[in-house]
Amino acid sequence: MTQTIKYVIKYKLDGARRWDFAQMPDASLEQAKEALRKIHGDDAEKISDIQVSKAL
């Protein structure tokens, strides 16, 4: 079983700053994009400026 850690993903969607939490195995950009795709569906294509950090 892979251990997951809670991360906060900061990003812009249509120019508006947003953030979400996600359980991911690592802080890679690919993992963050996949998590945001699950949250936002087709709107994930409009996301930019993605930053990932460990949640407190």
C-alpha distance matrix in Angstrom:
0.0 3.8 6.4 9.3 12.9 16.0 18.5 22.0 23.4 27.1 29.0 32.3 32.8 36.3 37.4 36.2 33.9 30.7 27.3 24.1 20.9 17.5 13.8 12.7 10.6 14.1 17.8 18.8 21.6 20.0 17.0 19.8 22.0 19.4 18.8 22.6 23.2 21.2 23.4 26.7 26.7 29.7 30.8 28.0 30.5 32.8 30.3 31.3 31.0 27.3 26.2 22.8 22.5 20.3 21.3 23.3
3.8 0.0 3.8 6.4 10.0 13.2 15.3 18.9 20.1 23.8 25.8 29.1 29.8 33.4 34.3 33.2 30.7 27.8 24.4 21.4 18.2 14.8 11.2 9.4 6.9 10.3 14.0 15.1 18.1 16.7 13.8 16.5 18.9 16.7 16.2 19.9 20.8 19.2 21.3 24.5 24.7 27.6 28.5 25.4 27.8 29.9 27.3 28.0 27.6 23.8 22.6 19.2 18.9 16.9 18.3 20.6
6.4 3.8 0.0 3.8 6.8 10.3 12.8 16.5 18.3 22.0 24.4 27.9 28.9 32.6 33.2 31.8 29.0 26.0 22.5 19.6 16.1 13.1 9.4 8.3 6.1 9.2 12.6 14.6 17.7 17.1 13.9 15.9 18.9 17.2 15.9 19.5 21.0 19.5 20.9 24.3 25.1 28.1 28.5 25.4 28.0 29.7 26.8 27.3 26.5 22.7 21.0 17.3 16.5 14.0 15.2 17.1
9.3 6.4 3.8 0.0 3.8 6.8 9.2 12.9 14.6 18.4 20.8 24.3 25.3 29.0 29.6 28.1 25.3 22.3 18.7 15.8 12.3 9.3 5.7 5.0 4.3 7.3 10.1 12.5 15.2 14.9 11.3 12.8 15.9 14.4 12.7 16.1 18.0 16.5 17.6 20.9 22.1 25.1 25.2 22.2 25.0 26.4 23.4 24.0 23.2 19.4 17.8 14.2 13.5 11.1 12.1 14.4
12.9 10.0 6.8 3.8 0.0 3.8 6.3 10.0 12.4 15.9 18.8 22.4 23.8 27.6 27.8 26.0 23.0 20.1 16.4 13.8 10.2 8.2 5.4 5.6 6.1 7.2 8.8 12.0 14.6 15.2 11.8 12.3 15.8 15.2 12.9 15.8 18.4 17.2 17.5 20.7 22.4 25.4 24.9 22.0 24.8 25.7 22.4 22.7 21.4 17.7 15.6 11.8 10.4 7.6 8.4 10.7
16.0 13.2 10.3 6.8 3.8 0.0 3.8 7.0 9.8 13.2 16.3 19.8 21.1 24.9 25.0 23.0 19.9 16.8 13.0 10.4 6.7 5.7 4.5 6.5 8.7 9.2 9.5 12.7 14.5 15.5 12.1 11.4 14.9 14.6 11.7 13.9 16.9 15.7 15.2 18.4 20.6 23.7 22.8 20.1 23.2 23.6 20.3 20.8 19.6 16.0 13.9 10.4 9.0 6.4 5.8 8.6
18.5 15.3 12.8 9.2 6.3 3.8 0.0 3.8 6.4 9.7 12.9 16.5 18.2 22.0 21.8 20.0 16.8 14.0 10.3 8.4 5.6 5.4 6.2 7.0 9.5 8.6 7.2 10.5 11.7 13.4 10.5 8.9 12.6 13.2 10.5 12.0 15.4 15.0 14.3 16.9 19.4 22.0 20.7 17.8 20.7 20.8 17.3 17.4 15.9 12.3 10.1 6.7 5.6 4.4 4.8 8.5
22.0 18.9 16.5 12.9 10.0 7.0 3.8 0.0 3.8 6.5 9.9 13.4 15.3 19.0 18.5 16.5 13.2 10.4 6.8 5.7 4.5 6.4 8.9 10.0 12.9 11.6 9.3 12.0 12.1 14.2 11.9 9.2 12.3 13.6 10.8 11.0 14.8 14.8 13.3 15.4 18.3 20.7 18.8 16.3 19.1 18.6 15.1 15.1 13.5 10.3 8.3 5.9 5.6 6.1 5.3 8.8
23.4 20.1 18.3 14.6 12.4 9.8 6.4 3.8 0.0 3.8 6.5 10.1 12.0 15.7 15.4 13.9 10.9 8.4 5.4 5.4 6.1 7.4 10.4 10.7 13.6 12.0 9.2 10.7 9.7 11.9 10.3 6.8 9.3 11.4 9.1 8.4 12.2 13.1 11.6 13.0 15.8 17.7 15.7 13.0 15.5 15.0 11.4 11.3 10.0 6.8 5.8 4.7 6.7 8.8 9.0 12.4
27.1 23.8 22.0 18.4 15.9 13.2 9.7 6.5 3.8 0.0 3.8 7.3 10.0 13.4 12.4 10.8 7.5 5.9 4.3 6.8 8.9 10.9 14.1 14.5 17.3 15.3 12.0 13.1 11.4 14.0 13.3 9.6 11.1 13.9 11.9 10.2 13.8 15.3 13.3 13.7 16.9 18.2 15.5 13.2 15.2 13.8 10.2 9.5 7.8 5.7 5.1 6.4 8.4 11.1 11.1 14.0
29.0 25.8 24.4 20.8 18.8 16.3 12.9 9.9 6.5 3.8 0.0 3.8 6.6 9.9 9.1 8.3 5.9 5.5 6.1 8.6 11.4 13.0 16.4 16.4 19.2 17.3 14.0 14.1 11.4 13.7 13.7 10.0 10.2 13.3 12.1 9.5 12.5 14.7 12.8 12.2 15.0 15.6 12.7 10.6 12.1 10.3 6.7 6.0 5.2 4.4 6.3 8.8 11.6 14.6 14.8 17.8
32.3 29.1 27.9 24.3 22.4 19.8 16.5 13.4 10.1 7.3 3.8 0.0 3.8 6.4 5.4 5.2 4.5 5.8 8.2 11.1 14.4 16.1 19.6 19.8 22.7 20.8 17.6 17.3 14.3 16.2 16.7 13.0 12.3 15.4 14.5 11.2 13.5 16.0 13.8 12.2 14.9 14.8 11.4 10.2 11.0 8.2 5.6 5.2 5.9 7.2 9.7 12.6 15.3 18.3 18.3 21.1
32.8 29.8 28.9 25.3 23.8 21.1 18.2 15.3 12.0 10.0 6.6 3.8 0.0 3.8 5.3 5.3 6.6 6.9 9.6 11.7 15.2 16.7 20.3 20.6 23.8 22.4 19.6 19.1 15.9 17.0 17.4 13.9 12.4 14.9 14.2 10.5 11.9 14.4 12.1 9.7 12.3 11.8 8.1 7.9 8.9 5.8 4.6 6.6 8.9 9.8 12.8 15.1 18.0 20.7 20.4 23.3
36.3 33.4 32.6 29.0 27.6 24.9 22.0 19.0 15.7 13.4 9.9 6.4 3.8 0.0 3.8 5.6 8.5 10.0 13.2 15.4 19.0 20.5 24.1 24.3 27.4 26.0 23.1 22.3 18.9 19.9 20.7 17.4 15.5 18.0 17.6 13.8 14.6 17.3 15.1 12.1 14.1 12.7 9.0 10.0 9.8 6.0 6.9 8.3 10.9 12.7 15.9 18.6 21.5 24.4 24.1 26.9
37.4 34.3 33.2 29.6 27.8 25.0 21.8 18.5 15.4 12.4 9.1 5.4 5.3 3.8 0.0 3.8 6.5 9.3 12.7 15.7 19.3 21.1 24.8 25.0 28.0 26.1 22.9 22.3 19.1 20.8 21.6 18.1 16.8 19.7 19.2 15.6 17.1 19.7 17.4 14.9 17.3 16.2 12.5 12.7 12.5 8.8 8.4 8.2 9.6 12.1 14.7 17.8 20.5 23.5 23.3 25.8
36.2 33.2 31.8 28.1 26.0 23.0 20.0 16.5 13.9 10.8 8.3 5.2 5.3 5.6 3.8 0.0 3.8 6.3 10.1 13.2 16.9 19.3 23.0 23.8 27.0 25.4 22.2 22.3 19.4 21.2 21.4 17.6 16.9 19.6 18.3 14.8 16.8 18.8 16.0 14.0 17.0 16.7 12.9 13.2 14.1 10.6 9.5 9.9 10.7 12.3 14.3 16.9 19.1 21.8 21.0 23.3
33.9 30.7 29.0 25.3 23.0 19.9 16.8 13.2 10.9 7.5 5.9 4.5 6.6 8.5 6.5 3.8 0.0 3.8 7.2 10.7 14.2 16.8 20.5 21.3 24.4 22.6 19.4 19.9 17.4 19.6 19.4 15.6 15.7 18.5 16.8 13.7 16.5 18.3 15.5 14.3 17.6 18.0 14.3 13.7 15.1 12.2 9.8 9.6 9.1 10.1 11.3 13.7 15.6 18.2 17.5 19.6
30.7 27.8 26.0 22.3 20.1 16.8 14.0 10.4 8.4 5.9 5.5 5.8 6.9 10.0 9.3 6.3 3.8 0.0 3.8 7.1 10.7 13.4 17.2 18.4 21.7 20.4 17.5 18.3 16.2 18.1 17.3 13.5 13.9 16.1 13.9 11.1 14.2 15.4 12.3 11.9 15.5 16.5 13.2 12.4 14.7 12.4 9.8 10.5 10.3 9.8 10.7 12.2 13.9 16.1 14.9 17.3
27.3 24.4 22.5 18.7 16.4 13.0 10.3 6.8 5.4 4.3 6.1 8.2 9.6 13.2 12.7 10.1 7.2 3.8 0.0 3.8 7.1 10.0 13.7 15.0 18.4 17.2 14.6 16.0 14.4 16.3 14.9 11.3 12.6 14.5 11.8 9.8 13.4 14.1 11.2 11.9 15.5 17.3 14.5 13.0 15.8 14.3 11.2 11.8 11.1 9.4 9.3 9.7 11.0 12.6 11.3 14.0
24.1 21.4 19.6 15.8 13.8 10.4 8.4 5.7 5.4 6.8 8.6 11.1 11.7 15.4 15.7 13.2 10.7 7.1 3.8 0.0 3.8 6.7 10.4 12.3 15.9 15.5 13.5 15.1 14.1 15.4 13.2 10.0 11.7 12.6 9.3 8.2 11.8 11.6 8.9 10.7 14.1 16.6 14.6 12.9 16.2 15.5 12.5 13.8 13.5 11.0 10.8 9.9 11.0 11.8 10.2 13.1
20.9 18.2 16.1 12.3 10.2 6.7 5.6 4.5 6.1 8.9 11.4 14.4 15.2 19.0 19.3 16.9 14.2 10.7 7.1 3.8 0.0 3.8 7.1 9.5 13.1 13.1 11.8 14.1 14.0 15.1 12.2 9.8 12.3 12.6 9.0 9.5 13.0 12.1 10.2 12.9 15.9 18.8 17.3 15.2 18.6 18.4 15.3 16.4 15.8 12.7 11.7 9.6 9.8 9.5 7.7 10.8
17.5 14.8 13.1 9.3 8.2 5.7 5.4 6.4 7.4 10.9 13.0 16.1 16.7 20.5 21.1 19.3 16.8 13.4 10.0 6.7 3.8 0.0 3.8 6.1 9.9 10.5 10.0 12.0 12.5 12.8 9.4 7.9 10.7 10.1 6.6 8.6 11.5 10.2 9.6 12.8 15.0 18.1 17.3 14.8 18.1 18.8 15.8 17.0 16.7 13.2 12.5 9.8 10.5 9.8 9.2 12.6
13.8 11.2 9.4 5.7 5.4 4.5 6.2 8.9 10.4 14.1 16.4 19.6 20.3 24.1 24.8 23.0 20.5 17.2 13.7 10.4 7.1 3.8 0.0 3.8 7.1 8.8 9.8 12.0 13.5 13.4 9.6 9.6 12.6 11.3 8.4 11.4 13.7 12.1 12.3 15.8 17.4 20.6 20.3 17.7 20.8 21.9 19.0 20.1 19.6 15.9 14.8 11.6 11.6 10.0 9.9 12.9
12.7 9.4 8.3 5.0 5.6 6.5 7.0 10.0 10.7 14.5 16.4 19.8 20.6 24.3 25.0 23.8 21.3 18.4 15.0 12.3 9.5 6.1 3.8 0.0 3.8 5.5 7.1 8.9 10.8 10.4 6.7 7.9 11.0 9.8 8.1 11.4 13.4 12.5 13.6 16.6 17.8 20.6 20.5 17.4 20.1 21.5 18.5 19.2 18.7 14.9 13.9 10.6 11.1 10.1 11.3 14.6
10.6 6.9 6.1 4.3 6.1 8.7 9.5 12.9 13.6 17.3 19.2 22.7 23.8 27.4 28.0 27.0 24.4 21.7 18.4 15.9 13.1 9.9 7.1 3.8 0.0 3.8 7.2 8.7 11.7 11.1 8.0 10.2 13.2 12.0 11.3 14.7 16.3 15.6 17.1 20.0 20.8 23.4 23.6 20.3 22.6 24.3 21.3 21.6 20.8 17.0 15.7 12.4 12.5 11.2 13.2 16.1
14.1 10.3 9.2 7.3 7.2 9.2 8.6 11.6 12.0 15.3 17.3 20.8 22.4 26.0 26.1 25.4 22.6 20.4 17.2 15.5 13.1 10.5 8.8 5.5 3.8 0.0 3.8 5.6 9.1 9.6 7.2 9.0 12.2 12.1 11.7 14.5 16.5 16.6 17.8 20.2 21.3 23.5 23.3 19.7 21.7 23.0 19.8 19.5 18.2 14.6 12.9 9.6 9.8 9.4 12.2 15.2
17.8 14.0 12.6 10.1 8.8 9.5 7.2 9.3 9.2 12.0 14.0 17.6 19.6 23.1 22.9 22.2 19.4 17.5 14.6 13.5 11.8 10.0 9.8 7.1 7.2 3.8 0.0 3.8 6.6 8.5 6.9 7.1 10.6 11.6 11.1 13.0 15.5 16.3 16.9 18.9 20.4 22.3 21.5 17.9 19.6 20.6 17.1 16.3 14.7 11.1 9.1 6.0 6.8 7.7 10.8 14.1
18.8 15.1 14.6 12.5 12.0 12.7 10.5 12.0 10.7 13.1 14.1 17.3 19.1 22.3 22.3 22.3 19.9 18.3 16.0 15.1 14.1 12.0 12.0 8.9 8.7 5.6 3.8 0.0 3.8 5.4 5.3 6.4 8.8 10.1 10.9 12.5 14.4 15.8 17.0 18.4 19.3 20.7 20.2 16.5 17.6 19.0 15.8 15.0 13.8 10.5 9.5 7.7 9.8 11.4 14.4 17.7
21.6 18.1 17.7 15.2 14.6 14.5 11.7 12.1 9.7 11.4 11.4 14.3 15.9 18.9 19.1 19.4 17.4 16.2 14.4 14.1 14.0 12.5 13.5 10.8 11.7 9.1 6.6 3.8 0.0 3.8 5.5 5.0 6.1 8.6 9.9 10.5 12.1 14.3 15.3 16.0 16.9 17.9 17.1 13.3 14.2 15.4 12.3 11.4 10.6 7.6 7.9 7.5 10.7 13.1 15.6 19.2
20.0 16.7 17.1 14.9 15.2 15.5 13.4 14.2 11.9 14.0 13.7 16.2 17.0 19.9 20.8 21.2 19.6 18.1 16.3 15.4 15.1 12.8 13.4 10.4 11.1 9.6 8.5 5.4 3.8 0.0 3.8 5.4 5.1 6.2 8.7 9.9 10.5 12.5 14.4 15.2 15.3 16.3 16.4 12.6 13.4 15.5 13.0 13.0 13.3 10.4 11.4 10.6 13.7 15.5 17.8 21.5
17.0 13.8 13.9 11.3 11.8 12.1 10.5 11.9 10.3 13.3 13.7 16.7 17.4 20.7 21.6 21.4 19.4 17.3 14.9 13.2 12.2 9.4 9.6 6.7 8.0 7.2 6.9 5.3 5.5 3.8 0.0 3.8 5.5 5.2 6.2 8.7 9.8 10.8 12.6 14.3 14.8 16.6 16.7 13.1 14.9 16.8 14.1 14.6 14.6 11.1 11.5 9.7 12.2 13.2 15.2 18.8
19.8 16.5 15.9 12.8 12.3 11.4 8.9 9.2 6.8 9.6 10.0 13.0 13.9 17.4 18.1 17.6 15.6 13.5 11.3 10.0 9.8 7.9 9.6 7.9 10.2 9.0 7.1 6.4 5.0 5.4 3.8 0.0 3.8 5.4 5.1 6.2 8.5 10.0 10.7 12.1 13.4 15.1 14.4 10.9 13.0 14.2 11.0 11.5 11.5 7.9 8.5 7.2 10.2 11.9 13.4 17.1
22.0 18.9 18.9 15.9 15.8 14.9 12.6 12.3 9.3 11.1 10.2 12.3 12.4 15.5 16.8 16.9 15.7 13.9 12.6 11.7 12.3 10.7 12.6 11.0 13.2 12.2 10.6 8.8 6.1 5.1 5.5 3.8 0.0 3.8 5.5 5.1 6.0 8.7 9.9 10.2 10.8 12.0 11.6 7.8 9.5 11.3 8.8 9.9 11.0 8.2 10.3 10.2 13.6 15.6 16.9 20.7
19.4 16.7 17.2 14.4 15.2 14.6 13.2 13.6 11.4 13.9 13.3 15.4 14.9 18.0 19.7 19.6 18.5 16.1 14.5 12.6 12.6 10.1 11.3 9.8 12.0 12.1 11.6 10.1 8.6 6.2 5.2 5.4 3.8 0.0 3.8 5.5 5.0 6.4 8.8 10.0 9.8 11.7 12.4 9.0 11.1 13.6 11.7 13.4 14.8 11.8 13.5 12.6 15.5 16.7 17.8 21.5
18.8 16.2 15.9 12.7 12.9 11.7 10.5 10.8 9.1 11.9 12.1 14.5 14.2 17.6 19.2 18.3 16.8 13.9 11.8 9.3 9.0 6.6 8.4 8.1 11.3 11.7 11.1 10.9 9.9 8.7 6.2 5.1 5.5 3.8 0.0 3.8 5.4 5.2 6.4 8.8 9.8 12.5 12.5 9.6 12.6 14.3 12.0 13.9 14.8 11.6 12.7 11.3 13.8 14.5 14.9 18.6
22.6 19.9 19.5 16.1 15.8 13.9 12.0 11.0 8.4 10.2 9.5 11.2 10.5 13.8 15.6 14.8 13.7 11.1 9.8 8.2 9.5 8.6 11.4 11.4 14.7 14.5 13.0 12.5 10.5 9.9 8.7 6.2 5.1 5.5 3.8 0.0 3.8 5.3 5.0 5.9 7.7 10.0 9.2 6.3 9.7 10.7 8.5 11.0 12.5 9.8 11.8 11.5 14.4 15.8 16.0 19.6
23.2 20.8 21.0 18.0 18.4 16.9 15.4 14.8 12.2 13.8 12.5 13.5 11.9 14.6 17.1 16.8 16.5 14.2 13.4 11.8 13.0 11.5 13.7 13.4 16.3 16.5 15.5 14.4 12.1 10.5 9.8 8.5 6.0 5.0 5.4 3.8 0.0 3.8 5.4 5.3 5.0 7.2 7.8 5.1 8.2 10.4 9.4 12.4 14.7 12.5 14.9 14.8 17.9 19.3 19.5 23.2
21.2 19.2 19.5 16.5 17.2 15.7 15.0 14.8 13.1 15.3 14.7 16.0 14.4 17.3 19.7 18.8 18.3 15.4 14.1 11.6 12.1 10.2 12.1 12.5 15.6 16.6 16.3 15.8 14.3 12.5 10.8 10.0 8.7 6.4 5.2 5.3 3.8 0.0 3.8 5.9 5.7 9.1 10.1 8.4 11.8 13.7 12.7 15.7 17.6 15.1 16.9 16.1 18.6 19.3 19.1 22.6
23.4 21.3 20.9 17.6 17.5 15.2 14.3 13.3 11.6 13.3 12.8 13.8 12.1 15.1 17.4 16.0 15.5 12.3 11.2 8.9 10.2 9.6 12.3 13.6 17.1 17.8 16.9 17.0 15.3 14.4 12.6 10.7 9.9 8.8 6.4 5.0 5.4 3.8 0.0 3.8 6.0 9.5 9.1 8.1 11.9 12.8 11.6 14.8 16.6 14.2 16.0 15.4 17.7 18.5 17.7 21.0
26.7 24.5 24.3 20.9 20.7 18.4 16.9 15.4 13.0 13.7 12.2 12.2 9.7 12.1 14.9 14.0 14.3 11.9 11.9 10.7 12.9 12.8 15.8 16.6 20.0 20.2 18.9 18.4 16.0 15.2 14.3 12.1 10.2 10.0 8.8 5.9 5.3 5.9 3.8 0.0 3.8 6.3 5.4 5.4 9.0 9.7 9.4 13.0 15.5 13.9 16.4 16.8 19.5 20.9 20.3 23.6
26.7 24.7 25.1 22.1 22.4 20.6 19.4 18.3 15.8 16.9 15.0 14.9 12.3 14.1 17.3 17.0 17.6 15.5 15.5 14.1 15.9 15.0 17.4 17.8 20.8 21.3 20.4 19.3 16.9 15.3 14.8 13.4 10.8 9.8 9.8 7.7 5.0 5.7 6.0 3.8 0.0 3.8 5.5 5.8 8.5 10.4 11.0 14.6 17.5 16.1 18.8 19.1 22.1 23.4 23.1 26.6
29.7 27.6 28.1 25.1 25.4 23.7 22.0 20.7 17.7 18.2 15.6 14.8 11.8 12.7 16.2 16.7 18.0 16.5 17.3 16.6 18.8 18.1 20.6 20.6 23.4 23.5 22.3 20.7 17.9 16.3 16.6 15.1 12.0 11.7 12.5 10.0 7.2 9.1 9.5 6.3 3.8 0.0 3.8 5.3 6.3 8.4 10.2 13.9 17.3 16.5 19.8 20.7 24.0 25.8 25.7 29.2
30.8 28.5 28.5 25.2 24.9 22.8 20.7 18.8 15.7 15.5 12.7 11.4 8.1 9.0 12.5 12.9 14.3 13.2 14.5 14.6 17.3 17.3 20.3 20.5 23.6 23.3 21.5 20.2 17.1 16.4 16.7 14.4 11.6 12.4 12.5 9.2 7.8 10.1 9.1 5.4 5.5 3.8 0.0 3.8 5.3 5.6 7.4 11.2 14.6 14.3 17.6 18.9 22.1 24.2 24.0 27.4
28.0 25.4 25.4 22.2 22.0 20.1 17.8 16.3 13.0 13.2 10.6 10.2 7.9 10.0 12.7 13.2 13.7 12.4 13.0 12.9 15.2 14.8 17.7 17.4 20.3 19.7 17.9 16.5 13.3 12.6 13.1 10.9 7.8 9.0 9.6 6.3 5.1 8.4 8.1 5.4 5.8 5.3 3.8 0.0 3.8 5.3 5.4 8.9 12.1 11.2 14.5 15.7 19.1 21.3 21.5 25.0
30.5 27.8 28.0 25.0 24.8 23.2 20.7 19.1 15.5 15.2 12.1 11.0 8.9 9.8 12.5 14.1 15.1 14.7 15.8 16.2 18.6 18.1 20.8 20.1 22.6 21.7 19.6 17.6 14.2 13.4 14.9 13.0 9.5 11.1 12.6 9.7 8.2 11.8 11.9 9.0 8.5 6.3 5.3 3.8 0.0 3.8 5.6 8.4 12.1 12.1 15.8 17.5 21.2 23.7 24.3 27.9
32.8 29.9 29.7 26.4 25.7 23.6 20.8 18.6 15.0 13.8 10.3 8.2 5.8 6.0 8.8 10.6 12.2 12.4 14.3 15.5 18.4 18.8 21.9 21.5 24.3 23.0 20.6 19.0 15.4 15.5 16.8 14.2 11.3 13.6 14.3 10.7 10.4 13.7 12.8 9.7 10.4 8.4 5.6 5.3 3.8 0.0 3.8 6.6 10.4 11.3 15.0 17.3 20.8 23.6 23.9 27.3
30.3 27.3 26.8 23.4 22.4 20.3 17.3 15.1 11.4 10.2 6.7 5.6 4.6 6.9 8.4 9.5 9.8 9.8 11.2 12.5 15.3 15.8 19.0 18.5 21.3 19.8 17.1 15.8 12.3 13.0 14.1 11.0 8.8 11.7 12.0 8.5 9.4 12.7 11.6 9.4 11.0 10.2 7.4 5.4 5.6 3.8 0.0 3.8 7.2 7.6 11.2 13.5 17.0 19.9 20.3 23.7
31.3 28.0 27.3 24.0 22.7 20.8 17.4 15.1 11.3 9.5 6.0 5.2 6.6 8.3 8.2 9.9 9.6 10.5 11.8 13.8 16.4 17.0 20.1 19.2 21.6 19.5 16.3 15.0 11.4 13.0 14.6 11.5 9.9 13.4 13.9 11.0 12.4 15.7 14.8 13.0 14.6 13.9 11.2 8.9 8.4 6.6 3.8 0.0 3.8 5.7 9.3 12.4 15.9 19.2 20.1 23.3
31.0 27.6 26.5 23.2 21.4 19.6 15.9 13.5 10.0 7.8 5.2 5.9 8.9 10.9 9.6 10.7 9.1 10.3 11.1 13.5 15.8 16.7 19.6 18.7 20.8 18.2 14.7 13.8 10.6 13.3 14.6 11.5 11.0 14.8 14.8 12.5 14.7 17.6 16.6 15.5 17.5 17.3 14.6 12.1 12.1 10.4 7.2 3.8 0.0 3.8 6.5 10.1 13.3 16.8 18.0 21.0
27.3 23.8 22.7 19.4 17.7 16.0 12.3 10.3 6.8 5.7 4.4 7.2 9.8 12.7 12.1 12.3 10.1 9.8 9.4 11.0 12.7 13.2 15.9 14.9 17.0 14.6 11.1 10.5 7.6 10.4 11.1 7.9 8.2 11.8 11.6 9.8 12.5 15.1 14.2 13.9 16.1 16.5 14.3 11.2 12.1 11.3 7.6 5.7 3.8 0.0 3.8 6.8 10.3 13.7 15.0 18.2
26.2 22.6 21.0 17.8 15.6 13.9 10.1 8.3 5.8 5.1 6.3 9.7 12.8 15.9 14.7 14.3 11.3 10.7 9.3 10.8 11.7 12.5 14.8 13.9 15.7 12.9 9.1 9.5 7.9 11.4 11.5 8.5 10.3 13.5 12.7 11.8 14.9 16.9 16.0 16.4 18.8 19.8 17.6 14.5 15.8 15.0 11.2 9.3 6.5 3.8 0.0 3.8 6.8 10.5 12.1 15.1
22.8 19.2 17.3 14.2 11.8 10.4 6.7 5.9 4.7 6.4 8.8 12.6 15.1 18.6 17.8 16.9 13.7 12.2 9.7 9.9 9.6 9.8 11.6 10.6 12.4 9.6 6.0 7.7 7.5 10.6 9.7 7.2 10.2 12.6 11.3 11.5 14.8 16.1 15.4 16.8 19.1 20.7 18.9 15.7 17.5 17.3 13.5 12.4 10.1 6.8 3.8 0.0 3.8 7.0 9.1 12.4
22.5 18.9 16.5 13.5 10.4 9.0 5.6 5.6 6.7 8.4 11.6 15.3 18.0 21.5 20.5 19.1 15.6 13.9 11.0 11.0 9.8 10.5 11.6 11.1 12.5 9.8 6.8 9.8 10.7 13.7 12.2 10.2 13.6 15.5 13.8 14.4 17.9 18.6 17.7 19.5 22.1 24.0 22.1 19.1 21.2 20.8 17.0 15.9 13.3 10.3 6.8 3.8 0.0 3.8 6.3 9.1
20.3 16.9 14.0 11.1 7.6 6.4 4.4 6.1 8.8 11.1 14.6 18.3 20.7 24.4 23.5 21.8 18.2 16.1 12.6 11.8 9.5 9.8 10.0 10.1 11.2 9.4 7.7 11.4 13.1 15.5 13.2 11.9 15.6 16.7 14.5 15.8 19.3 19.3 18.5 20.9 23.4 25.8 24.2 21.3 23.7 23.6 19.9 19.2 16.8 13.7 10.5 7.0 3.8 0.0 3.8 6.4
21.3 18.3 15.2 12.1 8.4 5.8 4.8 5.3 9.0 11.1 14.8 18.3 20.4 24.1 23.3 21.0 17.5 14.9 11.3 10.2 7.7 9.2 9.9 11.3 13.2 12.2 10.8 14.4 15.6 17.8 15.2 13.4 16.9 17.8 14.9 16.0 19.5 19.1 17.7 20.3 23.1 25.7 24.0 21.5 24.3 23.9 20.3 20.1 18.0 15.0 12.1 9.1 6.3 3.8 0.0 3.8
23.3 20.6 17.1 14.4 10.7 8.6 8.5 8.8 12.4 14.0 17.8 21.1 23.3 26.9 25.8 23.3 19.6 17.3 14.0 13.1 10.8 12.6 12.9 14.6 16.1 15.2 14.1 17.7 19.2 21.5 18.8 17.1 20.7 21.5 18.6 19.6 23.2 22.6 21.0 23.6 26.6 29.2 27.4 25.0 27.9 27.3 23.7 23.3 21.0 18.2 15.1 12.4 9.1 6.4 3.8 0.0
